[in-house]
């Protein structure tokens, strides 16, 4: 793991950023950047040893933020639905962050599989077409992630800042994630929307694997930027992980077939395997751990 580094984590209180910050703060000087509108989030990070910097990437000055970081990890994402604000935070803000931290040894931009066009059944490779596959649920999300990738590519070249753009699939773990929302829907008898073009394959990746792969992702940062899919080595259908959650809890998932649901989008992990290796947490083990951590009372006897 990383040790004795000065690290900036943007989006340190996010679902992905929090467990990363907690782990890295054990042996590094970690600074967490975010808006911190929720004081409890800041207090939680500070209790872990993270030095928090309150800053809105869309509009605030970087005067209060140091500029001598060894490594920068950007897990920040804004999806308010306001196009001007979301583009300012996710794309322009990224550019300002890269400019401010241009002396870093490596920069990780956490992108998303949401940048790929929907429709194809084949797993997406890094050269697959872009598209707006999240339009139904989060109207600004895919476009902002695409804009942020363009900014990250520009920033890497403009400031000679070695960069990795990692297109994350479905993160989950003790800190929650999309499968946890499905667990809550099971618990409350709510129908889970699934697309007619089933099964809906994704690459869920446990937070332990996210943390474990960070050193390699930073090691392969380059100019021009390195682009790589980032997800579990084993594709899993949403319908299957919901069924397994049902097995763990004794609850029966109810599905609602609708074209308004996200269509499955599997990532091809070949390049990830070549650059950073395979993931190690089997998805069933990871889901069990998630339930045991967040809702142990739901585990069936």
N, C-alpha and C positions, 0 to 999 in steps of 0.2 A: 504494500500500500504506500501511498504518498506520506512522506514524513518531512518535518522541518521546512515546509513551504509556506509562503504567504499567499493565501488564496482568497479570491473574491467570488462569492456565489450570489448572483442576481436571481431573485425569486427563491430566497432561502427558506421562506415559510410555506412554499408550495408543496403539493403532494409528493413530488419527486425531490425537490430541493431540501426538504426538512431531514429525511433520513441520511442524505448525503452530507449535509452540514453537521449533523450529530456525529457521524462516523469520522469525518475529516478533522473535526475540532479536537479529537482525542490526541492527535500527534502533529497538528499544524496550527498556524495562526490563521484563523478563518474569520473573514468579515462577511456579513450578510447584508445584502442590499435589497430594499423593498419599500413599499409605501407604508406598511405597518399601521394601517387604519385601525386594526384590532390590536390593542395594547397587549393582550394575552399572548398573541403570537410572538411579539418581540420579547416578552418576559421568558417565554419558553425557550427561545433560541439563546438568550443571554444566560439562562441557567445551564445550557450545554457548553458554554464557553465561547459562543459566537459573538463577535463585536458587530453590533447592528448599526446600519446607516440608513436613515429614513430619506428616501429619494424616489420621486416619480420620474420614471424614464421619459415620459411624454413631455415634461415641461421644466423640471427642476435643474438647477445648476449642480455641477459636480464638485463644487468648491469644498464640500465637507468630505469628499471621498478621496482617499490616498490614490496615488497613481503608480506605485512601485510594486505591484503584485507580480509574483512569479507565474501564477496560473489564474485564469478567469473562466468560470463556468456560468453560462447563462441559461437558467431554467425559468426565467421570468416570462409570463405570457398574460396578455390582457385580452379578454373576449367579452367586452361590455355590449357589443352590438352597435356601438357608435363608430362609424367608419373612420372619421377624422381622428378621434382619440386613439382608437386601436392601432391604426397605421402609425401614428406618431409614437406610441409607446413601443410597439413591436418591431418596427423597421427603423424609423428615425432614431429612436432611443437606443437601439442596438448600435447604430453607426456612431452615436455620441459616446457610448460605452467603449467601443473598440478604439476610438480616437483617444479617449482619456487613458486607456490602459494599454497603449500601443507598445510599451516596453516589455510586456509580459512574454514569457517563454512560449506559452501556448494558450489558445482560446478555444473553448468548446461551446458551440452553438447548438442547443437542443432543439432540433426541428421535429417534424412529425410525419408519419405516414399519411397524414391528411393532405400532403402536397400532391399526392398522386391522383390522376383521373380515375373515376370509378368505372365500373362496367366490365372490365376484363376479368376472367376467372384465373388467369395465371398470376403467380406471385410476382410482385413488382420488383424489378431490379433498379439499381440507382439511375439508369438511363431511361426509365419508363416515363411516359408523358405526364406533365403536370395537369392538375384539374382541381375542381372545387367539390370534393366529395363530402364535405361537412355542411353544405349549404342549408340542409333541412333543419339541422339542430343548432348550429353556431354559424350564423351567416358571414361573420368576418374572419373566422378562424383559418380556413385553408388559405385564403388570399393573403392574410397577414403573415402566415408561415412562409409562403412563397416569397413575399416581399422581403422578409427577414433573411431568407437564404441568399437572395440577390445582394442584400446589403452586406452579409457576412463574406460573400465572395469578393465584393468590392473592397471591404475593409482589409481583408487578408492581403490583397495586392497593394492597396494604397499605403498601408503602414508596415508592409513586410511583416505581418503578424501571423505566425503559423496557426492555422485554424482547422478544426474539424467540425463538420456539419453532420450531426447524427440524427437520423430520421426515426424517432421513437415510435414504437407500436403502442401496446397497451401496458402501461406500468401499473403494478399493484404490489401489495405487501401489507405489513403491519400498519402502515399509514393510510391504508385504504386503496382507492382506485375504482375503476369502472366495475369490476366484479363485485366490489363491496356494495355498490348501489344496487346491483342485481340481487344481492343477498337481502338488502332492505326491502326490495320489491317482493321477494319471496315471503318474507316475514309478514308483510302487510297485505298479502293476497293481490298485489297489483300485477296486471298483465305486463309482460316484458315485450316490447316491440321488436320484431325481427323482420328482415326484408324477405320478400317472396323468393328472391334469388338465393336460396339457402343450399347448403350450410354456410354460415357467416364466419369465415376463417380470419383470424388475426394471429399475432405473435406475442401473447402476453409475456412480460418479463418481470421477474420478481426484483424488488428493491435491492436484495443482496447481490444479484447479478449486475445491476446498474452500478452499484458501488465498486464491485470487483473489477469491472471493465473500464472504469474511469482512467486508471494510469495508462493503459494501452491506447485508449482513445486520444489522450493528450499526447502520448508519444508519437502517434502517427500524424499529428497536426502538421500542416504544410502550407506552402504558398506555391501555386494556387491551393485553395482550400481542399481538404480531403472530404469527400461525401460518402457516407456509409449508412446503410440500413441498421437499425438498432432494435432488436426484439428477441424474444425467446427463440431458441434454435428449433423448437417443435411448434408448428402451427396448430392452433386449437380453435375449434368452432365455438362461438358464443353459446350456441344451443347446448354443446357438450359441457362447458364449464358451469352453465346454469343447472344442468341435470346433476352434475357432481355436487354442487352446493346443496341441491335437494337431497342427495344421498347422505351427505354429512349431517343434515339438520332434520331430516324426516319431513321436510316441506316439499310440496309439489309445485314446480314452476308452471306458470300459466303464460303461454305465448300468444301474442297478437300479431298476425301477419299483416304487414302494411308497407306500402311503398314509401312511406314517410320515414321509415327506419333507415339507419345507416346500412349500406351494403357492405358485406365483408370485404376486407382488404388485407390479404396476406403479403408479407414481405419476404423476398428471397434473401436468406442470411449468408449466402456464399461469400460475399466480400467481407462481411463482418467476421466470419470464421477465419478468413485469411489474415485479417489485420489484427483482431483482438481475441479471437478464440470463440469457443462455444459457451453457451450459458449452462449452468450447472444445477439450478433448482428445478426439479420436475414440477410441472404445473399443478398436479394434484397435491403434492406436498406443500407447495406454496399457498394454494387456496386453503388447505386445512390450517396452516399456520396463521393465515389472515383471519379466519373465523375464530380460532382459539385466542387470538390477540384482541380482536375488536368486539366479538360477540360470543364469548365462551358458553354462555347460557343456552345458545342455540344448537350446540353440538348434541346430536342424538346419542342416547345411551347405547 
